[in-house]
Amino acid sequence: MASLELLGFGSTGWGALLILATLMTLAVTATALAIGAVLGAIVAGAKLSGNPFLVALGNVYTTVFRGVPELLIIYLIYFGGSSAVTSIGKAMGYEGFLGLPSFAAGALAVGIISGSYQAEVFRGAFLAISKGELEAASAIGMHRAMRFRRIIMPQVLRLAIPGLGNVWQLSLKDSALISVTGLAELMRTSQVAAGSTRQYFLFFIAGGCLYLILTSLSDRIFNGAERRANRSMPASAMGQA
C-alpha cells in the first residue's frame, strides 16, 4: 500500500509530477518534430534540387545526424552550445557561465536528429508522386508556386504520414535522453522519484507504462490520419500510389 501511495496525487505522491513530466515530454517532442519538419523540408529540397553542391550538403546532413549517436548530439548542443554562449557573453563583458535552457537545447538537438529522418521521408514522398500529374499541371500553365500548393504539398504530406509517424515515435523515445540536461521530462522525473524513494522497480515500471500509453495513442492518431487522408483521394490516385 505504501508503494501505491507514492504514486498518488496527494502531498506525498509522485503521480502528479509524473503526469506533468509526461506533458513536458509531449511538448519537447512536438517542438522537436516541428523543428525537424522545417529542417527536413529544406534538406529534402536540397537533395531534390539537382544542384551537386546542395545535394552533397543534404547527403552530409542526413548521413552525419543519422549515423552519430543521439546522446552525443544532445551533449554537443547543450554543453557545447552553453560554452559558445558563455564565450560570446565574456566577449561582451559579461562574467559568469551562461547555460542554454534545457528545453530549448533538448528540443533543438532532437529536432536536428528528427530532421535528418524527415528529409528522407519527404524526399521519398515526393518521388512517389505521379510524374504525369506534374507534367499535366505544367501543360495547363500552372506556375510553380501553384503547382507546389495544389499538387505537391498535399500529396507529399499524405504519403509522408506513415513515415512521420515513425519519426514521431523515434523522437518520443529520444526525448528520454534529454534527461541528461536536467529537464524534468518523464525519464528524469522517474529517475528522481526512484532515487528519492528507493522504489526503483515501481517508478521505472510506471515510467515505462506512461511511455507505452503515449506510443499507443500516437499510433492510433497517425493511423487515423492516414486512413482519413486516403479516403479523401480518388481511387485512381490511390492505385497509382
C-alpha positions as a Markdown table, in Angstrom:
| # | Residue | x | y | z |
|---|---|---|---|---|
| 1 | Met | 0.0 | 0.0 | 0.0 |
| 2 | Ala | 2.9 | 2.4 | 0.8 |
| 3 | Ser | 4.2 | 1.9 | -2.7 |
| 4 | Leu | 0.8 | 2.7 | -4.2 |
| 5 | Glu | 0.5 | 5.8 | -2.1 |
| 6 | Leu | 3.8 | 7.1 | -3.6 |
| 7 | Leu | 2.0 | 7.1 | -6.9 |
| 8 | Gly | -0.9 | 9.1 | -5.6 |
| 9 | Phe | -1.7 | 12.7 | -6.2 |
| 10 | Gly | -1.5 | 13.9 | -2.6 |
| 11 | Ser | 1.2 | 15.8 | -0.9 |
| 12 | Thr | 3.4 | 12.6 | -0.6 |
| 13 | Gly | 2.6 | 11.2 | -4.0 |
| 14 | Trp | 4.6 | 11.5 | -7.2 |
| 15 | Gly | 1.7 | 10.8 | -9.6 |
| 16 | Ala | 1.0 | 14.5 | -10.4 |
| 17 | Leu | 4.7 | 15.1 | -11.1 |
| 18 | Leu | 4.8 | 12.1 | -13.4 |
| 19 | Ile | 1.8 | 13.4 | -15.3 |
| 20 | Leu | 3.4 | 16.9 | -15.6 |
| 21 | Ala | 6.6 | 15.2 | -16.8 |
| 22 | Thr | 4.6 | 13.3 | -19.4 |
| 23 | Leu | 3.2 | 16.6 | -20.7 |
| 24 | Met | 6.7 | 18.0 | -20.8 |
| 25 | Thr | 7.8 | 15.0 | -22.8 |
| 26 | Leu | 5.0 | 15.6 | -25.3 |
| 27 | Ala | 5.8 | 19.3 | -25.5 |
| 28 | Val | 9.5 | 18.8 | -26.2 |
| 29 | Thr | 8.7 | 16.0 | -28.7 |
| 30 | Ala | 6.2 | 18.2 | -30.6 |
| 31 | Thr | 8.6 | 21.1 | -30.7 |
| 32 | Ala | 11.4 | 18.8 | -31.9 |
| 33 | Leu | 9.1 | 17.4 | -34.6 |
| 34 | Ala | 8.3 | 20.9 | -35.8 |
| 35 | Ile | 11.9 | 21.9 | -35.9 |
| 36 | Gly | 12.7 | 18.7 | -37.7 |
| 37 | Ala | 9.9 | 19.3 | -40.3 |
| 38 | Val | 11.4 | 22.6 | -41.2 |
| 39 | Leu | 15.0 | 21.3 | -41.5 |
| 40 | Gly | 13.8 | 18.1 | -43.2 |
| 41 | Ala | 11.8 | 20.1 | -45.9 |
| 42 | Ile | 14.9 | 22.3 | -46.6 |
| 43 | Val | 17.2 | 19.3 | -46.8 |
| 44 | Ala | 14.8 | 17.3 | -48.9 |
| 45 | Gly | 14.5 | 20.3 | -51.3 |
| 46 | Ala | 18.3 | 20.5 | -51.5 |
| 47 | Lys | 18.6 | 16.8 | -52.3 |
| 48 | Leu | 16.0 | 17.0 | -55.0 |
| 49 | Ser | 17.3 | 20.2 | -56.5 |
| 50 | Gly | 19.8 | 18.5 | -58.8 |
| 51 | Asn | 22.5 | 21.0 | -57.8 |
| 52 | Pro | 25.6 | 18.9 | -57.0 |
| 53 | Phe | 26.7 | 21.2 | -54.1 |
| 54 | Leu | 23.2 | 21.3 | -52.5 |
| 55 | Val | 22.8 | 17.5 | -53.0 |
| 56 | Ala | 26.2 | 16.9 | -51.3 |
| 57 | Leu | 25.2 | 19.2 | -48.4 |
| 58 | Gly | 22.0 | 17.3 | -47.9 |
| 59 | Asn | 23.7 | 14.0 | -48.0 |
| 60 | Val | 26.2 | 15.1 | -45.4 |
| 61 | Tyr | 23.5 | 16.3 | -43.1 |
| 62 | Thr | 21.4 | 13.1 | -43.3 |
| 63 | Thr | 24.5 | 10.8 | -43.1 |
| 64 | Val | 26.0 | 12.6 | -40.1 |
| 65 | Phe | 22.9 | 13.0 | -38.0 |
| 66 | Arg | 21.6 | 9.6 | -38.7 |
| 67 | Gly | 25.0 | 8.0 | -38.0 |
| 68 | Val | 26.1 | 9.8 | -34.9 |
| 69 | Pro | 24.7 | 8.6 | -31.5 |
| 70 | Glu | 21.8 | 10.8 | -30.4 |
| 71 | Leu | 23.2 | 11.3 | -26.9 |
| 72 | Leu | 26.4 | 12.7 | -28.4 |
| 73 | Ile | 24.4 | 15.3 | -30.4 |
| 74 | Ile | 22.5 | 16.3 | -27.2 |
| 75 | Tyr | 25.8 | 16.7 | -25.4 |
| 76 | Leu | 27.2 | 18.7 | -28.2 |
| 77 | Ile | 24.2 | 21.1 | -28.4 |
| 78 | Tyr | 23.7 | 21.5 | -24.7 |
| 79 | Phe | 27.2 | 21.7 | -23.3 |
| 80 | Gly | 28.9 | 22.9 | -26.5 |
| 81 | Gly | 26.2 | 25.5 | -27.1 |
| 82 | Ser | 26.4 | 26.7 | -23.4 |
| 83 | Ser | 30.2 | 27.1 | -23.8 |
| 84 | Ala | 29.7 | 29.1 | -27.0 |
| 85 | Val | 27.1 | 31.3 | -25.4 |
| 86 | Thr | 29.4 | 31.9 | -22.4 |
| 87 | Ser | 32.3 | 32.8 | -24.7 |
| 88 | Ile | 30.1 | 35.3 | -26.5 |
| 89 | Gly | 29.0 | 36.7 | -23.2 |
| 90 | Lys | 32.6 | 37.2 | -22.0 |
| 91 | Ala | 33.5 | 38.9 | -25.2 |
| 92 | Met | 30.6 | 41.4 | -24.5 |
| 93 | Gly | 31.8 | 42.0 | -20.9 |
| 94 | Tyr | 29.6 | 39.5 | -19.0 |
| 95 | Glu | 31.3 | 37.4 | -16.4 |
| 96 | Gly | 29.9 | 34.1 | -15.4 |
| 97 | Phe | 28.6 | 30.9 | -17.1 |
| 98 | Leu | 25.6 | 31.2 | -19.5 |
| 99 | Gly | 23.8 | 27.9 | -20.0 |
| 100 | Leu | 21.3 | 27.1 | -22.7 |
| 101 | Pro | 17.8 | 26.4 | -21.4 |
| 102 | Ser | 17.3 | 22.6 | -21.1 |
| 103 | Phe | 14.1 | 22.6 | -23.0 |
| 104 | Ala | 15.4 | 24.7 | -25.9 |
| 105 | Ala | 18.7 | 22.7 | -26.2 |
| 106 | Gly | 16.9 | 19.4 | -25.9 |
| 107 | Ala | 14.2 | 20.2 | -28.5 |
| 108 | Leu | 16.8 | 21.6 | -30.9 |
| 109 | Ala | 19.0 | 18.5 | -30.6 |
| 110 | Val | 16.2 | 16.1 | -31.1 |
| 111 | Gly | 14.8 | 18.3 | -33.8 |
| 112 | Ile | 18.1 | 18.2 | -35.7 |
| 113 | Ile | 18.1 | 14.4 | -35.4 |
| 114 | Ser | 14.4 | 14.2 | -36.4 |
| 115 | Gly | 15.1 | 16.5 | -39.4 |
| 116 | Ser | 17.6 | 14.0 | -40.9 |
| 117 | Tyr | 14.9 | 11.3 | -40.9 |
| 118 | Gln | 12.1 | 13.6 | -42.1 |
| 119 | Ala | 14.3 | 14.7 | -45.0 |
| 120 | Glu | 14.3 | 11.2 | -46.4 |
| 121 | Val | 10.6 | 10.8 | -45.6 |
| 122 | Phe | 9.7 | 13.9 | -47.6 |
| 123 | Arg | 12.1 | 13.1 | -50.4 |
| 124 | Gly | 10.6 | 9.6 | -50.8 |
| 125 | Ala | 7.1 | 11.0 | -50.7 |
| 126 | Phe | 7.9 | 13.5 | -53.5 |
| 127 | Leu | 9.4 | 10.8 | -55.6 |
| 128 | Ala | 6.2 | 8.7 | -55.2 |
| 129 | Ile | 4.1 | 11.4 | -56.8 |
| 130 | Ser | 2.9 | 10.5 | -60.3 |
| 131 | Lys | 5.1 | 12.4 | -62.8 |
| 132 | Gly | 2.1 | 12.6 | -65.1 |
| 133 | Glu | 0.3 | 14.9 | -62.7 |
| 134 | Leu | 3.2 | 17.3 | -62.6 |
| 135 | Glu | 3.5 | 17.2 | -66.4 |
| 136 | Ala | -0.2 | 17.9 | -66.8 |
| 137 | Ala | -0.1 | 20.8 | -64.3 |
| 138 | Ser | 2.8 | 22.3 | -66.3 |
| 139 | Ala | 1.0 | 21.7 | -69.6 |
| 140 | Ile | -2.1 | 23.7 | -68.5 |
| 141 | Gly | 0.2 | 26.6 | -67.5 |
| 142 | Met | 0.1 | 26.2 | -63.7 |
| 143 | His | 3.0 | 28.2 | -62.3 |
| 144 | Arg | 5.5 | 26.6 | -59.8 |
| 145 | Ala | 4.0 | 28.1 | -56.6 |
| 146 | Met | 0.5 | 27.0 | -57.5 |
| 147 | Arg | 1.8 | 23.5 | -58.5 |
| 148 | Phe | 3.5 | 23.2 | -55.2 |
| 149 | Arg | 0.5 | 24.4 | -53.2 |
| 150 | Arg | -2.2 | 22.3 | -55.0 |
| 151 | Ile | -0.4 | 19.2 | -56.1 |
| 152 | Ile | 3.0 | 18.6 | -54.5 |
| 153 | Met | 2.4 | 19.6 | -50.9 |
| 154 | Pro | -0.9 | 17.8 | -50.3 |
| 155 | Gln | 0.4 | 14.6 | -51.8 |
| 156 | Val | 3.7 | 14.8 | -50.1 |
| 157 | Leu | 2.0 | 15.3 | -46.7 |
| 158 | Arg | -0.4 | 12.4 | -47.4 |
| 159 | Leu | 2.3 | 10.0 | -48.5 |
| 160 | Ala | 4.6 | 11.1 | -45.6 |
| 161 | Ile | 2.2 | 10.3 | -42.8 |
| 162 | Pro | 3.4 | 6.7 | -42.1 |
| 163 | Gly | 7.0 | 7.8 | -42.2 |
| 164 | Leu | 6.3 | 10.8 | -40.0 |
| 165 | Gly | 4.5 | 8.5 | -37.5 |
| 166 | Asn | 7.7 | 6.5 | -37.2 |
| 167 | Val | 9.8 | 9.7 | -36.8 |
| 168 | Trp | 7.4 | 10.9 | -34.1 |
| 169 | Gln | 7.9 | 7.6 | -32.2 |
| 170 | Leu | 11.7 | 7.8 | -32.6 |
| 171 | Ser | 11.7 | 11.4 | -31.3 |
| 172 | Leu | 9.4 | 10.4 | -28.4 |
| 173 | Lys | 11.9 | 7.8 | -27.3 |
| 174 | Asp | 14.9 | 10.1 | -28.0 |
| 175 | Ser | 13.3 | 12.7 | -25.6 |
| 176 | Ala | 14.3 | 10.4 | -22.7 |
| 177 | Leu | 17.9 | 11.2 | -23.5 |
| 178 | Ile | 17.3 | 14.9 | -22.7 |
| 179 | Ser | 17.2 | 13.9 | -19.0 |
| 180 | Val | 21.0 | 14.4 | -19.0 |
| 181 | Thr | 20.4 | 18.1 | -19.3 |
| 182 | Gly | 18.2 | 18.2 | -16.2 |
| 183 | Leu | 14.9 | 18.8 | -17.9 |
| 184 | Ala | 12.1 | 17.4 | -15.8 |
| 185 | Glu | 10.6 | 15.2 | -18.5 |
| 186 | Leu | 9.3 | 11.7 | -18.0 |
| 187 | Met | 12.6 | 9.8 | -17.8 |
| 188 | Arg | 14.2 | 12.4 | -15.5 |
| 189 | Thr | 11.2 | 12.5 | -13.1 |
| 190 | Ser | 11.1 | 8.7 | -13.0 |
| 191 | Gln | 14.8 | 8.7 | -12.1 |
| 192 | Val | 14.4 | 11.3 | -9.4 |
| 193 | Ala | 11.3 | 9.6 | -7.9 |
| 194 | Ala | 13.1 | 6.2 | -7.9 |
| 195 | Gly | 16.2 | 7.6 | -6.3 |
| 196 | Ser | 14.3 | 9.6 | -3.7 |
| 197 | Thr | 12.1 | 6.7 | -2.6 |
| 198 | Arg | 14.3 | 3.8 | -3.4 |
| 199 | Gln | 11.4 | 2.3 | -5.2 |
| 200 | Tyr | 13.3 | 1.7 | -8.4 |
| 201 | Phe | 11.1 | -1.0 | -9.8 |
| 202 | Leu | 7.8 | 0.8 | -9.1 |
| 203 | Phe | 8.8 | 4.1 | -10.7 |
| 204 | Phe | 10.7 | 2.8 | -13.7 |
| 205 | Ile | 7.7 | 0.5 | -14.5 |
| 206 | Ala | 5.4 | 3.4 | -14.1 |
| 207 | Gly | 7.5 | 5.5 | -16.5 |
| 208 | Gly | 7.6 | 2.7 | -19.0 |
| 209 | Cys | 3.8 | 2.3 | -18.8 |
| 210 | Leu | 3.4 | 6.0 | -19.5 |
| 211 | Tyr | 5.7 | 5.8 | -22.5 |
| 212 | Leu | 3.7 | 2.8 | -23.8 |
| 213 | Ile | 0.5 | 4.8 | -23.4 |
| 214 | Leu | 2.0 | 7.7 | -25.4 |
| 215 | Thr | 3.2 | 5.5 | -28.2 |
| 216 | Ser | 0.0 | 3.6 | -28.4 |
| 217 | Leu | -2.1 | 6.8 | -28.6 |
| 218 | Ser | 0.3 | 8.2 | -31.2 |
| 219 | Asp | -0.1 | 5.0 | -33.3 |
| 220 | Arg | -3.9 | 5.4 | -33.2 |
| 221 | Ile | -3.7 | 9.1 | -34.2 |
| 222 | Phe | -1.3 | 8.6 | -37.1 |
| 223 | Asn | -3.2 | 5.5 | -38.4 |
| 224 | Gly | -6.4 | 7.5 | -38.2 |
| 225 | Ala | -4.8 | 10.4 | -40.1 |
| 226 | Glu | -3.6 | 8.1 | -42.8 |
| 227 | Arg | -7.0 | 6.5 | -43.2 |
| 228 | Arg | -8.6 | 9.9 | -43.5 |
| 229 | Ala | -6.1 | 11.1 | -46.0 |
| 230 | Asn | -6.5 | 8.0 | -48.2 |
| 231 | Arg | -10.3 | 8.4 | -48.1 |
| 232 | Ser | -10.1 | 11.9 | -49.5 |
| 233 | Met | -8.2 | 10.6 | -52.5 |
| 234 | Pro | -9.7 | 9.4 | -55.7 |
| 235 | Ala | -9.5 | 5.6 | -56.2 |
| 236 | Ser | -7.3 | 6.1 | -59.3 |
| 237 | Ala | -4.8 | 8.1 | -57.4 |
| 238 | Met | -4.6 | 5.6 | -54.6 |
| 239 | Gly | -3.9 | 2.9 | -57.2 |
| 240 | Gln | -1.0 | 4.9 | -58.6 |
| 241 | Ala | 0.4 | 5.5 | -55.1 |
